Amino acid sequence: MRPIGIPDKIKRFNKSKEELLGSINTIVKNFEKLKNNEPLISIVIPAYNEEENILKALFSLSETNTKYPIEIIVVNNNSSDQTENLVISCNVTCITEKKQGIVHARNAGLAVAKGEYLLTADADTIYPADWIDDMVNPLIKNKSISVTYGKFCFIPIGKTTRSFYFFYEYIADLNRYITKYFREEAVNVYGFTCGCRTKQCLDVDGFTFPAGAGEDGWMALKLREKGYGKLYWVTKSRSLVWTTDRRIQIDGVIFKGTLLRIAKNLGFK
């Protein structure tokens, strides 16, 4: 079941930068308990001018329930605000990628990742406590799975209401089922909730993609076509991630794209 409102456990992280500054010491202590020189899982977060969001993502990840050793890698992609300083203050690895763009940032994080498994995340997304294990366990338990991808909910930052997104997300889920079983499942994969094996991802040139494609879905397609295994949709409600609707507010990419795919899948031109 999807929640019609934003759960309190998510609201706890969904606060302004100013409100979360007082939580930095807690974030540092949380990550100290999770740090390991030999992480099993690397979580890569690209960040370009994310000072208003990055603490939300890091705070939520710092309170994970994972039983595995992890590392967090934030890729500063030429931010001109306080993003880098905030990441460093949380005692999290922060690298710089001078080539602008999400593909370059994700590939830079992939290049330095130490973990056997790679999870891709976004700076404007809040992650529930069980997300890491729910995304990685299928990869650990089943070698015939090459990519995991998860479900998500929108946090409104514009005029669109959460109740509207509640219904929209169910329609989008229906379309993903149609896409999974009758179309191309790779288009269901989004980079803010995606998992794979690090070496396999490196073997297919990471997130590099041709013009007109998407870096996350294309990476999943490359892994499957290489013979590394099928894609796996993580549908557990407890691992729903919460991402801002800024992509919709900016250009409507997800919203328009989903509606176009739904229309196409239902036979409308």
VOGU-3710 file (C-alpha; in Angstrom, 3 decimals, decimal comma):
1> mrpigipdki> 0,000/0,000/0,000  1,091/3,532/-0,778  0,510/6,243/1,830  -1,717/9,119/0,783  0,299/11,462/2,986  3,968/11,711/3,872  4,693/9,368/6,823  6,072/10,852/10,035  9,264/8,799/9,682  9,895/10,599/6,378
11> krfnkskeel> 8,795/14,007/7,665  11,509/13,684/10,272  14,088/14,108/7,523  12,093/16,361/5,221  13,109/19,620/6,833  14,960/22,716/5,717  18,738/22,907/5,704  18,639/25,291/8,663  16,540/22,873/10,706  18,825/19,936/9,886
21> lgsintivkn> 22,115/21,680/10,692  21,570/20,739/14,319  21,429/17,065/13,307  24,927/16,949/11,800  26,524/15,565/14,971  23,939/12,784/14,982  24,611/12,057/11,306  28,351/11,866/11,990  27,848/9,446/14,914  25,496/7,303/12,846
31> feklknnepl> 27,949/7,020/9,971  30,808/6,237/12,347  28,946/3,083/13,344  28,442/2,128/9,684  31,893/2,888/8,302  34,106/0,026/7,224  37,392/-0,093/5,318  36,032/-3,045/3,356  32,448/-2,102/2,515  30,189/-4,613/0,821
41> isivipayne> 27,949/-1,873/-0,535  28,823/1,490/-2,075  26,101/4,138/-2,268  26,851/6,860/-4,831  25,060/10,216/-4,737  25,669/12,827/-7,466  25,248/16,385/-6,205  25,066/19,690/-8,030  24,089/22,655/-5,839  22,199/20,468/-3,383
51> eenilkalfs> 22,712/22,378/-0,138  18,952/22,449/0,454  18,585/18,682/0,064  21,801/16,818/0,793  21,353/16,689/4,578  17,922/15,073/4,140  19,398/12,259/2,047  22,439/11,750/4,278  20,447/11,865/7,513  18,026/9,236/6,223
61> lsetntkypi> 20,831/6,964/4,985  22,697/7,334/8,266  19,754/5,732/10,066  19,639/2,631/7,904  18,898/-0,783/9,399  21,390/-2,505/7,132  23,365/-5,445/8,442  26,057/-4,919/5,803  29,167/-2,696/5,849  28,624/0,308/3,601
71> eiivvnnnss> 30,291/3,416/2,254  28,662/6,644/1,093  30,238/8,515/-1,818  28,917/11,959/-2,722  30,121/13,276/-6,081  30,305/17,067/-6,073  29,607/18,026/-9,683  30,872/21,631/-9,673  28,537/22,921/-6,981  28,823/26,645/-6,278
81> dqtenlvisc> 26,903/26,517/-2,999  27,624/24,829/0,345  26,995/21,264/-0,834  30,603/20,105/-0,456  31,059/21,708/2,962  27,864/20,085/4,268  28,909/16,651/2,999  32,353/16,941/4,564  30,815/18,121/7,852  28,861/14,842/7,913
91> nvtcitekkq> 32,153/12,918/7,677  31,149/11,373/4,356  33,456/10,759/1,390  33,145/13,613/-1,094  34,878/13,520/-4,481  34,824/16,124/-7,236  33,870/15,567/-10,853  34,673/18,534/-13,087  32,849/17,235/-16,152  29,323/18,512/-15,795
101> givharnagl> 26,424/16,099/-16,005  24,733/13,238/-14,196  26,476/10,557/-16,281  29,944/11,882/-15,492  29,040/12,176/-11,803  27,639/8,652/-11,532  30,615/7,208/-13,421  33,045/9,086/-11,165  31,447/7,525/-8,100  31,442/4,114/-9,740
111> avakgeyllt> 35,169/4,417/-10,491  36,121/4,799/-6,822  33,487/2,510/-5,286  34,994/-0,229/-3,099  31,857/-2,260/-2,521  30,951/-5,418/-4,376  27,467/-3,975/-4,802  26,559/-0,493/-5,980  23,440/1,455/-5,090  22,686/4,705/-6,878
121> adadtiypad> 20,874/7,421/-4,970  19,988/11,092/-5,415  20,551/14,089/-3,179  16,893/15,158/-3,229  15,603/11,780/-2,095  14,856/10,389/1,375  15,594/6,714/2,003  13,741/4,477/4,497  15,675/2,345/6,953  15,214/-0,937/5,047
131> widdmvnpli> 16,011/0,384/1,566  19,651/-0,722/1,408  19,063/-4,350/2,352  15,880/-4,680/0,295  17,738/-3,451/-2,781  20,866/-5,562/-2,284  19,472/-8,860/-0,948  18,081/-10,006/-4,324  21,524/-9,464/-5,889  23,245/-11,371/-3,086
141> knksisvtyg> 20,808/-14,282/-3,119  20,326/-14,676/-6,866  23,218/-14,501/-9,332  20,753/-14,426/-12,229  19,641/-10,929/-11,203  21,818/-8,100/-12,513  19,821/-5,011/-11,531  17,351/-4,106/-8,813  15,101/-1,087/-9,026  12,626/0,242/-6,533
151> kfcfipigkt> 9,345/2,059/-6,068  9,072/5,710/-5,144  6,690/8,404/-3,959  6,759/12,113/-4,649  7,271/14,865/-2,097  5,516/17,948/-3,498  7,563/21,129/-3,557  5,248/22,984/-5,937  1,493/23,456/-6,093  0,655/19,829/-6,869
161> trsfyffyey> -0,859/18,105/-3,853  0,298/14,856/-2,301  -3,227/13,446/-2,780  -2,919/13,970/-6,536  0,413/12,118/-6,598  -1,126/9,306/-4,546  -3,474/8,445/-7,435  -0,887/9,239/-10,105  1,603/6,817/-8,532  -0,883/3,938/-8,629
171> iadlnryitk> -1,547/4,597/-12,312  2,208/4,760/-12,905  2,646/1,430/-11,079  0,063/-0,169/-13,359  2,023/1,082/-16,331  5,231/-0,360/-14,899  3,594/-3,768/-14,647  2,571/-3,521/-18,292  6,056/-2,359/-19,234  7,707/-5,119/-17,213
181> yfreeavnvy> 5,773/-7,965/-18,799  4,915/-6,671/-22,269  7,331/-3,859/-23,162  10,920/-2,929/-22,224  11,403/-3,267/-18,473  14,595/-1,185/-18,464  12,591/2,036/-18,834  11,254/1,391/-15,307  14,725/1,889/-13,820  15,499/5,260/-12,239
191> gftcgcrtkq> 18,882/6,253/-10,879  17,648/7,395/-7,462  16,722/3,824/-6,470  18,785/1,307/-8,372  21,294/-1,460/-7,537  23,817/-3,621/-9,396  27,190/-5,344/-9,013  30,056/-2,872/-9,215  32,376/-4,931/-11,434  29,595/-5,774/-13,854
201> cldvdgftfp> 28,621/-2,129/-14,109  32,231/-1,194/-14,858  32,379/-3,925/-17,477  29,572/-2,326/-19,508  31,082/1,189/-19,318  28,959/2,251/-16,400  26,228/4,801/-16,967  27,470/6,003/-20,349  24,594/5,999/-22,816  23,807/7,075/-26,397
211> agagedgwma> 21,897/10,250/-27,181  18,191/9,942/-26,575  18,473/7,260/-23,878  18,659/7,498/-20,076  21,754/6,704/-18,034  20,034/4,467/-15,504  17,708/2,491/-17,766  20,420/2,127/-20,384  22,853/0,774/-17,807  20,258/-1,831/-16,823
221> lklrekgygk> 19,709/-2,737/-20,461  23,451/-3,137/-21,058  23,830/-5,445/-18,074  20,961/-7,638/-19,150  22,096/-7,775/-22,789  25,626/-8,630/-21,660  24,185/-11,742/-20,058  24,602/-10,726/-16,419  20,986/-11,442/-15,592  17,452/-10,144/-15,399
231> lywvtksrsl> 16,052/-7,042/-13,769  14,235/-7,270/-10,444  11,564/-4,859/-9,219  11,672/-4,333/-5,448  8,044/-3,697/-4,501  8,116/-3,800/-0,711  6,220/-0,881/0,786  8,791/-0,487/3,545  11,500/0,386/0,993  9,575/3,082/-0,874
241> vwttdrriqi> 11,880/6,042/-1,401  10,602/9,603/-1,296  11,886/11,989/-3,942  10,973/15,617/-4,625  8,795/16,420/-7,621  11,242/19,030/-8,880  11,814/17,082/-12,113  8,118/17,443/-12,817  8,121/21,089/-11,752  11,074/21,874/-14,010
251> dgvifkgtll> 10,125/20,095/-17,207  7,602/17,359/-16,492  9,947/14,614/-17,681  8,687/11,822/-15,422  5,075/13,000/-15,503  4,840/13,483/-19,265  6,957/10,434/-19,992  4,816/8,200/-17,798  1,572/9,480/-19,304  2,910/8,943/-22,827
261> riaknlgfk> 3,978/5,371/-21,978  0,609/4,640/-20,359  -1,222/5,903/-23,450  1,043/3,872/-25,725  0,683/0,718/-23,634  -3,102/1,071/-23,682  -3,089/1,391/-27,448  -3,634/5,124/-27,819  -1,579/7,222/-30,213
//
